[in-house]
Amino acid sequence: LQDRRVLLVDDLPEAREAIAERLRLFGVRVDEAASGEQALRMAESLAQQGDVFDAVLVDWRMAPMDGIETLDRLRGLLGDGTPPAVLETAYDDDAMRRTARQARFASVLVKPITASALHDTLLQLLSRQVLPDIGRAQPGSAEAELRDRHTGARVLLAEDNPINQEVAVALLQAV
């Protein structure tokens, strides 16, 4: 991810700052926009200089232009030069994922976004690996796969919170 350039679009300053800081820790050059309109101006300016973003991370719920419209207008502006886009959202439901898929987002990150999820998503996106479908897995499919592949395996659980230890042990024992 070193020296990759990412456009981060989020109208919430705290969220934008937290995600930008994580990206910088990965060595990513981050251009921050507080709105869809600002993102469009930044993308147009960069394109006029003959440069492009490697990826776009855009928040779904912004006003007046949401993340879907922002990506659509970026596509209108940049055409085939539009970088792959990731939708950030605090809403994790099937309807949102269908909407993201229809808008041709490469992936969805649900807030709060962990450093590992952000890193892995960007790494896959920027290395042109195939991303997993942004639809949800079928209920119980992860449990079934865990049973099929790892029944009887020994697991080392590293967790400092006793309640989280109990929950994790109970879930692991159940499968």
C-alpha positions as CSV (number, residue, x, y, z in Angstrom):
1,L,0.0,0.0,0.0
2,Q,3.1,2.2,0.2
3,D,2.6,5.4,-1.7
4,R,-0.8,4.5,-3.1
5,R,-3.1,7.5,-3.3
6,V,-6.6,7.3,-1.9
7,L,-9.4,9.7,-1.9
8,L,-11.3,9.6,1.4
9,V,-14.8,11.1,1.4
10,D,-16.6,11.4,4.7
11,D,-18.7,14.3,6.1
12,L,-18.0,13.4,9.7
13,P,-14.6,14.9,10.7
14,E,-13.9,12.4,13.5
15,A,-14.5,9.4,11.2
16,R,-12.5,10.9,8.4
17,E,-9.6,11.7,10.7
18,A,-9.6,8.2,12.2
19,I,-9.6,6.5,8.8
20,A,-7.1,8.9,7.3
21,E,-4.7,8.2,10.2
22,R,-5.0,4.5,9.7
23,L,-4.3,4.9,6.0
24,R,-1.2,7.0,6.6
25,L,0.1,4.3,9.0
26,F,-0.1,1.9,6.0
27,G,2.0,4.4,3.9
28,V,-1.0,5.5,1.8
29,R,-1.2,9.1,0.6
30,V,-4.6,10.4,1.6
31,D,-6.6,13.2,0.1
32,E,-9.5,14.0,2.4
33,A,-12.9,15.5,1.2
34,A,-15.7,16.5,3.6
35,S,-18.3,16.2,0.9
36,G,-19.1,14.7,-2.5
37,E,-18.8,18.1,-4.1
38,Q,-15.3,18.6,-2.7
39,A,-14.3,15.1,-3.8
40,L,-15.4,15.9,-7.4
41,R,-13.4,19.1,-7.4
42,M,-10.3,17.2,-6.1
43,A,-10.7,14.4,-8.6
44,E,-11.1,16.8,-11.5
45,S,-8.0,18.8,-10.4
46,L,-5.9,15.7,-10.1
47,A,-7.1,14.4,-13.5
48,Q,-6.1,17.8,-15.1
49,Q,-2.6,17.3,-13.7
50,G,-2.5,13.9,-15.4
51,D,-2.7,12.0,-12.1
52,V,-5.3,9.7,-10.6
53,F,-6.4,8.2,-7.3
54,D,-5.7,4.5,-6.8
55,A,-8.9,4.0,-4.8
56,V,-11.8,5.9,-3.3
57,L,-13.4,5.4,0.1
58,V,-16.7,7.1,0.4
59,D,-19.2,7.3,3.2
60,W,-22.8,6.2,2.3
61,R,-24.9,8.7,4.3
62,M,-23.8,12.2,3.5
63,A,-25.8,15.3,2.6
64,P,-26.6,16.7,0.2
65,M,-24.8,14.2,-2.1
66,D,-24.6,10.7,-0.6
67,G,-21.8,8.1,-1.4
68,I,-23.8,6.5,-4.2
69,E,-24.3,9.7,-6.0
70,T,-20.7,10.8,-5.4
71,L,-19.4,7.6,-7.1
72,D,-21.9,8.0,-9.9
73,R,-20.7,11.6,-10.6
74,L,-17.1,10.5,-10.2
75,R,-17.7,8.0,-13.0
76,G,-19.3,10.6,-15.1
77,L,-16.3,12.9,-14.6
78,L,-13.5,10.3,-14.9
79,G,-15.1,7.6,-17.1
80,D,-12.9,4.6,-17.5
81,G,-10.3,6.3,-15.2
82,T,-12.5,6.0,-12.2
83,P,-10.6,4.2,-9.4
84,P,-12.2,1.2,-7.6
85,A,-14.4,2.4,-4.8
86,V,-15.2,1.2,-1.3
87,L,-18.5,2.2,0.5
88,E,-18.2,3.0,4.2
89,T,-21.3,2.7,6.2
90,A,-22.6,2.4,9.8
91,Y,-25.6,0.4,8.4
92,D,-25.0,-3.3,7.9
93,D,-28.0,-4.8,6.2
94,D,-28.9,-6.7,3.0
95,A,-30.6,-3.8,1.3
96,M,-27.6,-1.6,1.7
97,R,-25.3,-4.3,0.3
98,R,-27.7,-4.7,-2.7
99,T,-27.6,-1.0,-3.2
100,A,-23.8,-1.0,-3.0
101,R,-23.5,-3.9,-5.5
102,Q,-25.9,-2.1,-7.9
103,A,-23.8,1.0,-7.7
104,R,-20.7,-1.1,-8.5
105,F,-18.8,-0.5,-5.3
106,A,-15.9,-3.1,-5.1
107,S,-16.5,-3.6,-1.4
108,V,-18.2,-2.4,1.7
109,L,-16.6,-1.5,5.1
110,V,-18.9,-1.3,8.1
111,K,-18.1,1.3,10.7
112,P,-16.4,1.2,13.1
113,I,-13.7,0.2,10.6
114,T,-10.9,-1.9,12.0
115,A,-7.4,-1.4,10.9
116,S,-7.2,-5.0,9.7
117,A,-10.4,-4.8,7.7
118,L,-9.3,-1.5,6.1
119,H,-5.8,-2.9,5.3
120,D,-7.1,-6.2,3.9
121,T,-9.8,-4.6,1.7
122,L,-7.3,-2.1,0.3
123,L,-4.7,-4.7,-0.3
124,Q,-7.1,-6.9,-2.2
125,L,-8.5,-3.9,-4.1
126,L,-5.2,-2.4,-5.1
127,S,-3.5,-5.7,-5.9
128,R,-6.4,-6.4,-8.3
129,Q,-7.3,-9.6,-6.4
130,V,-10.9,-10.8,-6.6
131,L,-12.8,-9.4,-3.7
132,P,-15.3,-11.6,-1.9
133,D,-18.9,-10.9,-2.9
134,I,-20.2,-7.9,-0.9
135,G,-23.4,-9.8,-0.2
136,R,-23.7,-11.6,3.1
137,A,-22.8,-15.2,3.6
138,Q,-25.7,-17.6,4.1
139,P,-26.7,-17.9,7.7
140,G,-24.8,-20.7,9.3
141,S,-22.3,-21.1,6.4
142,A,-19.3,-19.9,8.4
143,E,-20.2,-22.3,11.2
144,A,-20.6,-25.2,8.7
145,E,-17.3,-24.4,7.1
146,L,-15.6,-24.2,10.4
147,R,-17.0,-27.6,11.4
148,D,-16.0,-29.2,8.1
149,R,-12.5,-27.9,8.0
150,H,-11.4,-27.8,11.7
151,T,-13.4,-30.2,13.9
152,G,-11.1,-31.4,16.6
153,A,-8.4,-28.8,16.0
154,R,-6.7,-27.2,18.9
155,V,-7.1,-23.4,19.2
156,L,-5.1,-20.8,21.1
157,L,-7.4,-18.0,22.2
158,A,-5.6,-14.8,23.1
159,E,-8.1,-12.5,24.8
160,D,-7.5,-10.3,27.9
161,N,-11.2,-9.7,28.7
162,P,-12.6,-12.6,30.8
163,I,-16.2,-12.1,29.5
164,N,-14.9,-12.2,25.9
165,Q,-12.9,-15.3,26.7
166,E,-16.1,-17.0,27.9
167,V,-18.1,-16.0,24.9
168,A,-15.3,-17.1,22.4
169,V,-14.8,-20.4,24.2
170,A,-18.5,-21.1,24.2
171,L,-18.8,-20.3,20.5
172,L,-15.8,-22.4,19.5
173,Q,-17.0,-25.3,21.6
174,A,-20.4,-25.1,20.0
175,V,-18.8,-25.8,16.5
